[in-house]
Amino acid sequence: MRANGRRTTLADIAQAAGVSVATVSKVVNGRGDVAPHTRARVQELLHQHDYLAPVFRHTEAVESPTIEVQFKGGLKSYVAETLEGIVDAAAELGASVVVSKASSAPHWARDLVSAGRRAVIAVTSVYTAAHLNELARSGLPLVVLDPLHLPDSRVHSVGATNFAGGLAATRYLLSLGHRRIAYLGGPAMAVCNQARMHGYRAAVEAEGAQVPEAYVRPGEFTYETGLLGATELLGLDERPTAIFAGNDEIALGVIETARTRGLRIPEDLSVVGFDDTSLARMASPPLTTVRQPLREMGGAALRTALRLAGGEKAESHHVELATELVVRASTAPPRGR
């Protein structure tokens, strides 16, 4: 806003920068044909004057809306499959997608607006109050895929029925005759991990059994957690006959540790994963797992982001898609059954 209360216009920015309105418009819309030093000067003035571009324009001549998709960590199988769903939905709906690593640089959200982004989809990223405030000031809607923490009321999210998935996986192991079932999961405070673990506990306790404290181990959603966690579990005096892993990567780590100890899957140890990524189908033996509809989740996130960018209200702050147990060759009755 200017000192007189009038909103800053492109013409104001152009006059201050000593360039044309067309040049400022190119910077705001993320066009590439602007000299780097000119772009930097214009962006600095946009920050100083608190200029916000319209998040979405309702005109027939509007370019396809561009959605920023941010993820944290490596481009793993889970992320790749959700991205595929986002990209497929964007192609169907005439939107564009830009993929980047999550950033905490100053004015990062405002830079996204200046580059023409209309909304942000976060995959496996944690957003602090500072992140959310920055997005709110910039007018950018945020949709979080499979949130690790309970979402802020300002955040829309898309996930899966994690509790039901954990319940189904454990009930299946119980139906095979397993009673010594361990859970090797991701971060203890992650919402999705808690839901899967609670589903596991509910299934075991419904059978009138108790869950030994040593049988529940948090970690990260990584192969290394599977390796280390399985080493601890399989070293117990009364080792489990089955391990329910919080995701497919952890499950593959469990299988490798079992192999190095001379245990056969599933004859000596049954293993169940979660996600049903391509890793589950390529595992040896192929992995029994709980299928998250990752591509469908990505598509739902993209559609929600477009509705919010267009000024519409989403049907719900949080959408959950159904999980499904996929039985393959990594599970069998325990020895003696």
C-alpha positions in Angstrom: 0.0 0.0 0.0 1.2 3.5 -0.7 1.3 6.2 2.0 -2.0 7.6 0.9 -3.7 4.2 1.4 -3.9 3.4 -2.3 -2.8 -0.1 -3.4 0.5 -0.1 -5.2 0.2 -0.7 -8.9 2.5 -2.1 -11.6 2.9 1.4 -12.9 4.2 2.5 -9.4 6.7 -0.3 -9.4 7.7 0.5 -13.0 8.3 4.2 -12.2 10.4 3.4 -9.2 12.5 0.9 -11.1 12.8 3.0 -14.2 11.4 0.3 -16.5 8.2 -0.2 -18.5 5.0 -1.6 -17.0 5.4 -4.5 -19.5 8.8 -5.4 -17.9 7.3 -5.4 -14.4 4.4 -7.6 -15.7 6.9 -10.1 -17.1 8.7 -10.3 -13.7 5.4 -10.8 -11.8 4.3 -13.5 -14.2 7.6 -15.4 -14.2 8.6 -14.6 -17.8 12.2 -15.4 -18.6 13.0 -12.5 -21.1 14.1 -10.0 -18.4 17.7 -9.2 -17.6 18.8 -10.7 -14.2 19.8 -7.3 -12.7 16.5 -5.8 -13.8 14.5 -8.7 -12.5 16.3 -8.5 -9.1 15.6 -4.7 -8.9 11.9 -5.2 -9.7 11.5 -8.1 -7.2 13.1 -6.0 -4.5 10.6 -3.2 -5.1 7.7 -5.6 -5.2 8.8 -6.8 -1.7 9.3 -3.3 -0.4 5.9 -2.1 -1.6 4.2 -5.3 -0.5 2.8 -5.9 -4.0 0.6 -9.0 -4.4 -0.3 -10.2 -7.9 -3.8 -11.7 -8.2 -3.6 -15.3 -7.3 -5.9 -16.4 -10.1 -7.6 -14.5 -13.0 -11.1 -15.4 -14.1 -10.7 -14.5 -17.8 -10.9 -16.5 -21.0 -7.4 -15.2 -22.0 -5.7 -16.4 -18.8 -2.7 -18.6 -19.1 -3.0 -22.0 -17.5 -2.6 -21.7 -13.7 0.8 -22.9 -12.4 1.0 -24.8 -9.1 4.2 -25.2 -7.1 4.8 -28.7 -5.8 7.4 -28.8 -3.0 8.9 -31.9 -1.4 11.6 -32.5 1.2 14.4 -35.0 1.1 15.2 -37.3 -1.8 13.0 -38.1 -4.8 11.9 -41.5 -3.4 9.4 -43.9 -4.8 6.6 -42.5 -2.6 7.2 -38.9 -3.8 7.6 -40.0 -7.4 4.2 -41.8 -7.5 2.4 -38.9 -5.9 4.0 -36.5 -8.3 2.8 -38.7 -11.2 -0.7 -38.3 -9.9 -0.3 -34.5 -9.6 1.1 -34.2 -13.1 -1.5 -36.4 -14.7 -4.3 -34.4 -13.1 -2.7 -31.1 -14.1 -2.5 -32.3 -17.8 -6.1 -33.3 -17.7 -7.3 -30.0 -16.2 -5.0 -27.7 -18.3 -2.8 -26.6 -15.4 1.0 -26.4 -15.1 3.2 -27.8 -12.4 6.6 -26.7 -11.2 8.5 -29.1 -8.8 11.0 -27.9 -6.3 12.6 -28.6 -2.9 11.0 -27.0 0.1 12.6 -23.6 0.9 12.9 -21.4 3.9 14.6 -18.5 2.1 13.4 -15.0 3.0 10.3 -14.0 1.1 10.1 -17.5 -0.6 6.3 -17.4 -0.8 6.3 -13.9 -2.2 8.9 -15.0 -4.8 6.5 -17.8 -5.8 3.7 -15.3 -6.3 6.0 -13.1 -8.4 6.9 -16.1 -10.5 3.2 -16.6 -11.2 2.4 -19.5 -8.9 -1.2 -19.8 -7.8 -1.0 -22.4 -5.0 1.4 -24.7 -3.2 1.2 -28.5 -2.8 3.6 -29.9 -0.1 4.7 -33.5 -0.3 6.4 -34.9 2.8 7.2 -31.4 4.0 6.8 -29.9 7.5 5.5 -26.3 7.5 6.0 -24.2 10.6 3.9 -21.2 11.8 6.4 -18.9 10.1 5.9 -20.8 6.8 2.1 -20.6 7.1 2.2 -16.9 8.0 4.4 -16.2 4.9 1.9 -18.1 2.7 -1.0 -16.2 4.2 0.6 -12.8 3.6 1.3 -13.8 0.0 -2.2 -15.1 -0.6 -1.1 -18.5 -1.7 -3.3 -21.5 -0.7 -1.5 -24.6 0.6 -2.5 -28.2 0.3 -0.4 -30.8 2.2 -0.2 -34.4 1.0 -0.2 -37.1 3.8 0.6 -34.5 6.5 3.2 -35.5 9.1 1.7 -33.2 11.7 -1.9 -32.2 12.6 -2.7 -29.5 10.0 -3.3 -25.9 11.0 -6.9 -24.7 10.4 -5.5 -22.7 7.5 -4.2 -25.8 5.7 -6.0 -28.2 3.5 -4.7 -31.7 3.3 -5.1 -35.0 1.5 -4.3 -38.4 3.1 -5.4 -42.0 3.4 -7.2 -44.1 5.9 -4.0 -44.9 7.9 -5.8 -46.3 11.0 -7.9 -48.7 8.8 -4.8 -49.7 6.9 -2.9 -50.6 10.1 -5.9 -52.5 11.4 -6.3 -54.5 8.2 -2.6 -55.4 8.0 -2.5 -56.6 11.6 -5.7 -58.5 11.4 -4.4 -60.3 8.4 -1.3 -61.4 10.3 -3.5 -62.5 13.2 -5.6 -64.5 10.8 -2.5 -66.4 9.7 -1.9 -67.4 13.2 0.8 -64.8 14.3 0.6 -63.6 17.8 4.1 -62.1 18.2 3.7 -59.2 15.8 5.9 -56.1 16.0 5.4 -52.6 14.6 8.4 -50.8 13.1 7.4 -47.3 12.1 8.3 -43.8 11.2 8.6 -40.6 13.4 6.8 -41.1 16.7 4.9 -37.8 16.4 4.0 -38.1 12.7 0.2 -38.2 12.4 0.2 -40.9 9.7 2.6 -43.1 11.8 0.5 -42.8 14.9 -2.6 -43.8 13.0 -1.0 -46.9 11.6 0.5 -47.8 14.9 -2.9 -47.3 16.7 -4.6 -49.5 14.1 -2.0 -52.2 14.8 -2.5 -51.9 18.6 -6.3 -52.0 18.2 -6.1 -55.3 16.2 -3.8 -57.0 18.6 -5.7 -55.9 21.7 -9.0 -57.0 20.2 -7.6 -60.5 20.3 -7.1 -60.1 24.1 -3.3 -59.9 23.7 -0.9 -57.3 25.0 1.7 -55.4 22.9 5.2 -55.8 24.5 6.9 -52.4 24.8 9.9 -53.7 22.8 7.7 -54.6 19.9 6.9 -51.0 19.0 9.8 -49.0 17.6 9.6 -45.6 15.9 12.2 -44.4 13.5 12.2 -42.7 10.1 10.4 -43.8 6.9 13.7 -45.1 5.5 15.4 -48.3 4.5 18.0 -47.7 7.3 15.3 -47.7 9.9 14.3 -51.2 8.6 17.8 -52.4 8.8 18.5 -51.1 12.4 15.0 -51.7 13.8 14.9 -55.3 12.6 18.3 -55.9 14.1 16.9 -55.0 17.5 13.7 -56.8 17.1 15.2 -60.0 15.8 17.8 -60.0 18.6 15.1 -60.2 21.3 14.9 -63.4 23.4 11.3 -63.8 22.1 11.6 -62.4 18.7 8.5 -61.6 16.6 7.3 -64.0 14.0 5.9 -61.1 12.0 6.8 -57.4 11.5 4.4 -54.7 10.3 6.5 -51.9 8.8 5.3 -48.3 8.6 6.2 -48.1 4.9 7.6 -50.2 2.1 11.2 -48.8 2.5 11.3 -49.9 6.1 9.9 -53.3 5.1 12.7 -53.8 2.6 15.3 -53.0 5.3 13.6 -55.7 7.5 13.8 -58.2 4.7 17.5 -57.5 4.2 18.3 -57.8 7.9 16.4 -61.1 8.1 18.4 -62.4 5.1 21.8 -61.6 6.7 20.7 -63.5 9.8 19.8 -66.6 7.7 16.0 -66.1 8.1 13.7 -66.9 5.2 10.8 -64.7 4.2 8.0 -65.7 4.9 8.9 -69.2 6.3 10.8 -67.7 9.3 9.4 -64.2 9.4 6.4 -62.5 7.8 6.7 -58.9 6.7 4.0 -56.4 5.8 4.7 -52.9 4.4 2.6 -49.8 3.8 2.2 -47.6 0.6 2.4 -50.2 -2.2 5.0 -48.3 -4.2 6.9 -50.0 -7.0 9.4 -51.2 -4.4 6.8 -53.6 -3.0 6.3 -55.2 -6.4 10.1 -55.5 -7.0 10.9 -56.9 -3.6 12.1 -60.5 -3.2 9.8 -62.0 -2.3 7.1 -59.5 -3.5 5.8 -57.6 -0.5 2.4 -57.9 1.2 1.5 -54.2 1.9 -1.2 -51.7 2.5 -1.9 -49.8 -0.7 -2.2 -46.0 -0.4 -3.8 -44.7 -3.6 -0.8 -42.4 -4.1 -1.6 -41.2 -7.7 -5.2 -40.6 -6.7 -4.1 -38.6 -3.7 -1.9 -36.5 -5.9 -4.8 -35.8 -8.2 -7.1 -34.9 -5.3 -4.4 -32.5 -4.0 -4.1 -30.8 -7.4 -7.8 -30.4 -7.8 -8.1 -28.9 -4.3 -5.3 -26.5 -5.0 -6.9 -25.3 -8.3 -10.3 -24.8 -6.5 -8.6 -22.7 -3.8 -6.6 -20.7 -6.3 -9.8 -19.9 -8.1 -11.3 -18.5 -4.9 -13.6 -21.4 -4.4 -14.1 -23.3 -1.1 -12.9 -26.9 -0.8 -15.5 -29.5 0.2 -13.4 -30.4 3.3 -10.2 -29.3 5.0 -9.0 -32.9 5.0 -9.8 -35.6 2.5 -9.0 -39.3 3.2 -8.9 -41.9 0.4 -9.4 -45.6 1.2 -6.5 -47.9 1.8 -6.5 -51.6 0.7 -4.4 -54.6 1.8 -2.5 -56.2 -1.1 -1.4 -59.8 -0.2 1.8 -61.1 -1.9 4.5 -63.6 -1.0 6.1 -62.0 2.1 3.6 -63.4 4.5 2.6 -66.9 5.6 1.5 -68.8 8.8 4.2 -69.0 11.5 6.1 -72.2 11.9 4.1 -75.0 13.5 0.8 -73.8 12.0 
